[in-house]
Amino acid sequence: MLAQRTTLFKSSGTAAASDAAKAVAASGKEIIDLTAGEIWSHTAPSVREGAIAAINSDINRYTDTLGLMELRHALAQKISTETAQSWSADEIAVTTGAKQALFNAAMILVNPGDEVLIPDPYWTTFPAQIVIAGGAPVFIETRHSHFVPRLADVAAAVTRKTKAIVINTPNNPTGAVYDRDTLADMAQLAIDRELWIIFDECYGTFAHAPHVHHPILTLAPRARERTLIVNSFSKSLALTGWRIGYLAGPKAVISAVKALQSHTTSNPNVIAQHALLHHLESGDSSFQLQLQRHVGDARALGLSILAALRSVPQPAAQGGFYFYLDLSEMQRRAKINGRELNADNVVSALLMDAGVATVSGTAFGDRAGVRLSYGIDLESLDKGLRRLTATLNTWN
């Protein structure tokens, strides 16, 4: 018999979408995969150099559980620059990707029965990890406010059981970038109601002009004692497979994380740590800027194609590298004609009819959305979005 907790969560919806695409492709059908939460890119030269140097130096031993002290110092310096506050190495935990940083946060902060507020649509792992920790996710609807939570809605959801709020900007899956006032107001609410803030800024380097990403502590320095910053290099340096991220927060939290991590993964991959350290010490931002330009070009191309959609509004795509399609109007028209239409139906039809793999909004708590990644090469993106647009337009 399996543990009861295994009934509380399912495999990632994004992983399931990718698996479905691979299964259809295995049958011989050409599939353009827009499911992956990653950018298709070669490795940054500075990262590659650091990894090769570490291997050639026969580095293969454990590091401190929380990561190399030199790397934690470098990350502390990075966060100090970004937040305009001074950070130290003992406020930093290096983790096996941002997903472990989030898991650590959930396990350290959440008691059984605690509630955690999560804007909806949400990245599928947020509520799953809260449930694993014994907590209860409480979702805040954002569709009516362009996928940015309204302070009144967040405040109305707070109860005596509320322990924390998850803030993810630029947002996955919607691409929404939270503005200064929203972030400052949510931070003040957390201070007033004594809530923790779990601030996930993994897509922070991909805010598309005129939108700007604001680290929350630059707007609300007083919230520092109750804020955990989660970030990784999976997106900013296209290092998804390297599994290297970090958690920054109060020393007491990081100390508890060290104890927890010592019984889970221990230290993150030592070669990835040295590779990242070399990159941070080199000060070379050229690759990251190149990646940003590629994503910007992909976004512009995609928006120009999706502008031809008739029953689906052009997505805002303010940040990250996702287009999030709002199917509400298409669903309304289908209902008038006596038919039910949900995101799962649309995703299945796009896969089989257009040969385009996408992710259903049901993975993100939304039956009226579809997520498309534009982190792939421009030629495939052009072909896939034209197929998708033509297919959806025939449904009129």
N, C-alpha and C positions, 0 to 999 in steps of 0.2 A: 504494500500500500504506500502511495506517495504521501508526503506531508500535506496537510490541509492547505497551507499557504499557496501551493501550486495551483489551486483552483481560483485564486484571486487575481491572476494575471495571465495574459496570453503572450505569444511571441510578438515582436515588434511588427506593427502594420506596414511599415516601410520595407522591412526585410521580406515580409510576405509578398508585397507587390513586386519586389525584385525577383523573388523566386518564381512567381507566376510568369513574369516576362521571360525568364530563362527557360522555363518549361515549354512555352510556346515556340521560342526560338529553336529549341532542340528538335522540334518537329519539322524544321526546315523553313519556317516563315521568317522573313526579315522583320526584325523588331528594333525600333528605335527606343532606347531605354531612357526615360525621363524621370526615373524613380529615385536615383541615388542622391544622397545628401553629401556629395563631394564634387570637387572640381577635377576634371581629367587633365592632369598636368605632369610634367617631369618633376624631379626633385630639385629643390633649390641647391645651387652649387655649394653654398656655404654649409648647408646641412649635410650634403653628401661628403664634403671634405672632412667635416668633423667626425662623421661616422667611420670613414675609412681610416682616419688617423687613430681613432680609438681601437679599431680592430687590429691595426698594424702594431699597436702598442700592447697587444695581448690583454686588453682590459676586459675582464669577464667575471668580476667578483661582485658580491653584494655592495650596495651603497647604504647610506643611512636610509631608514624606512621612508622618510619624507623626501628623499632625493639628495643628490649631491649638494653640499653646502654652497659650493661656488655657483651652482645653478640657481639655488634659492636666493642667493644674494643678487644675482643678475635679474631674476624675476621681481624681486623686491624693488630694485631700481626701476625696472620697467613700469611697475604699478605706481610707484611714487611719481613718475613723470606723468602718467595718465590721469591720476587723481589729484595731483597737486598736494599730496600729503606724504609724509615720511613713513615708509614701510621697512620692516626688518625681516631677515630670513626666518625667524621663528614665528612669523605670521603667514608663512607660505608652506603648503604641502604640494609636492609634485605627485601627480597621479597618472594612472594608466588611462589617459584620455579624460575629457570632461565628464563622461558618463560615470566614472568612478568618483570624481569630485562631487557630483550630485548625489550619488549613493552614500558617500561618506556623510554629506550634510544631512540627508534624511535620517540616517541611522544615529547620528549624534544629537540631532535636535528634536526628533519626533517621538513622543510617547504614544502608547496605544490610546486611541480615542481622540488624539489631537487633530485639529482640522488645519489644512493648508490650502490657501486660496490660490487658484490657478486660472488665469484668463483663458478663455475658450474661443477659438481653437487653440490647441496646445500640442507641443511635441509629446508624442505618445509615452515617452519614458518618464516624464514628470509624475503623472498620477500613479504609474506602476510602482515606482520606487517608494512613494509615500505609503501606498498600500502594503508593500513588503515590510516597511518599518512599523506597521500597525496603525498608521494614521488614516484620515479620511479626506480625500480631495474634495474641495468645494469649488465649483466652476463658476466663472464670471463671464457672462455672455458679452461679446464685443462686436458682433456683426453689425448691430445697429449704430455703432460709433466708429465705423471704418477700421475695425479690428484693433482699436486702441481702447483699453478699459477706461470707463468713466469713474471718477473718484466716488461719486454718489453710489454707484453700483458696488464698488469694492467695500466702501464703508458699511453698506447695508448687509453685506455678507459676513461681517465680523461678528463673532459670538464669544462667549467666555471660553470656548474651547479652541479658538483660533490661535495657532502658534506661529505661523509664518505665511508669507506671500511669495510666490515665485514671479519674478519679473524677467522676461526674456525679450530683449531688444538688441538689434533687429530680430524680428520674430520669425520663428519656424513654427508653423508652415506659411503664415500669411505674408511675410515680408514687410510687415508694418514696423516703422521706426517710431518709438515713443518720443514725444516732444518734451522740451524742458519742463513745462508746467506740469505735465502728467507725472513725470518722474519725481519732481520736487514735492508734489502733493501726496503721492503715494509714500514717499519717504517720511513725510511729516505725519501721515496717518500711522505708519509703523512706529514712529517715536511715541506718538500720543497714546496708542493702544498697546504698546510694549510687544510688538511683533518682530520676528526675525524677517529679514529680507534675503532671499536667495536670488542673486543677480547674475543671470546667465547672459554673457555678452560674447558668446563664441562667434557671432557673425559681425562683431563690431567694426571690423576693417572693411566691411562691404555696405556702407551707407551711401546711397546714390544721391548726388546733388539734385535739389537743394537741401535734402535731408541730411542731418548730422547726428552721429551717435554720441550720446553723452554718458560717460561713466557716472553712475548715480551719486557717488560720493563727491563728485565735483560740484554737484548742485545741493547736496545735503550732507556736509561734513559731520554734523551731529549724529547722523545715522550710522557712523562707522562701527560703533560698539555692538550693533545688532545686524550688521551686513556681512554676508559671505559672497565673495566674488568668484564666479566660476568661469574659466576660460580654457582654451586649448589652442593648439597650432594646427589642428586638423583642417580648418577652413582657411585661416590666414596664410598658411604656407602649403596647403594641399597635402597634408601629411596624415590623412585619415588612418592609413594602415600602420603608422608608427606608434599610435596610442600613447600620446604624451599631452598632458594637460596640467592644470593646477587649480588649487583652491586657496583663496586668501581670506583671512578673517582674524578675529581676536585670538590672542595666544592660547587662551584656555580651550577654545574650539580646536585649534590646530594640534594642541597636545593630545586631546581626546582622539582626533583623527589619527595621530601616530599610533596610538594603542590599537585602534580598530584596524588600521591598514597592516599592522604587524601580524594580524591573524587572518588577513585575506590575501593580498598580493605581495606583501612586503614592498620593497622598492620597485619603481617602474623600470622598464628595460634600460639597462645601463648604457648601451650603445646609443639609443635614442636620446638619453640624457646628455651624453657628451656631444652628440651631433647638434642638439639644440643650444647647448652652452656655447659651442663654437660659433654658431649663427649669431647669437645675442652679442657675443664679444666682438665679432667682426664689424658690427654696425652697418652691415650691407642691407639696405632696404630695396635694392633694385628688383629683386625677384618678386617681392610682395607688391610693388608698384606695377610690375608687369602683369601679375595675376589680377590685380584690380582693373587694369585696362582691358584685359580679356573678358572679365565678367561684365564690365560696362558695355563692351561691344556686343556681347551675347544678349544682354538685356535690351539694348537698342534694337537689335535685329528681331528679337522675339516680340517686343511691343509693336513693332511695325507690322508684323504678320498677324498677331492676335487682334489688331485693330479692325480686322475684317470680320470678326465674330458678330453675329446678328442678335442672338438672344443671351449672350454672356458679355457683361461689361469688361472693358479692358482692365486687367489687374494693375494695381498701383505699383507693386514691386519696388517699394521704397528702399529696401535693404535686403541683404543676403543674396541668394541666387535661385530664388523660387518665384514662379508665377502661381498665384492662387486664384483659381477660377471660381466665381460665385455663380452657382447654378440656380439661384432662387427664382429668377424670372423664367427660366426654362422649366422649372418644376411647376410654377404657377400656370403656365400655358398648357403643360401636360395635364394638369388636374382639371382644367376647363374642358379638355377633350376626353375626360373620363379615364385618364391613365395616371399611374403613380410612377414617379421617376426619382431615384435617389443616386447618390454619388457612386455607389457600388455598381449600379446598372451602367452608368456612363463609363466608368473605368473599364468594365468588362467589354463593352461595345468598342471602345477606342482600341483596346488590345487586339480584339478579333477582327474588327472591320478596317481599322486604320493602320494596324501594326505599330501602335504607339503605346508604350507602357507608362502609366501614371499612377499616382497614389490617391486612393479615395480619402475624402475628408473624414470618413467614419473612423479612420485610424487616429484622427486628431479631435474626435468628439463632435464632428460636424457632418451631417448627412447632405449638406448642400455645397460642398466644396471639393475641388480637385487640385492637387499640388503637382506642378511640373518643375523639374529641375532644369536650369539652363547652364549647368556647369560642364556640359559636354562640348565637343568640337562644333564649330559654327556650321559646317556643312551638314552634319547630322541634325543639328538643332533646326536649321532651315527646313530640311526635308520633313522632320517629324512634326513641327508646328504647322506646316502647310497641310499635311495630311489631317492633322487633328482639326484644324479650322474648317477644312472642306467637309469633314465628316459631321461635325456638330452643326454646320449650317444646313446640311441636308435634312436635319431633323425638324426644321421649320415647316 
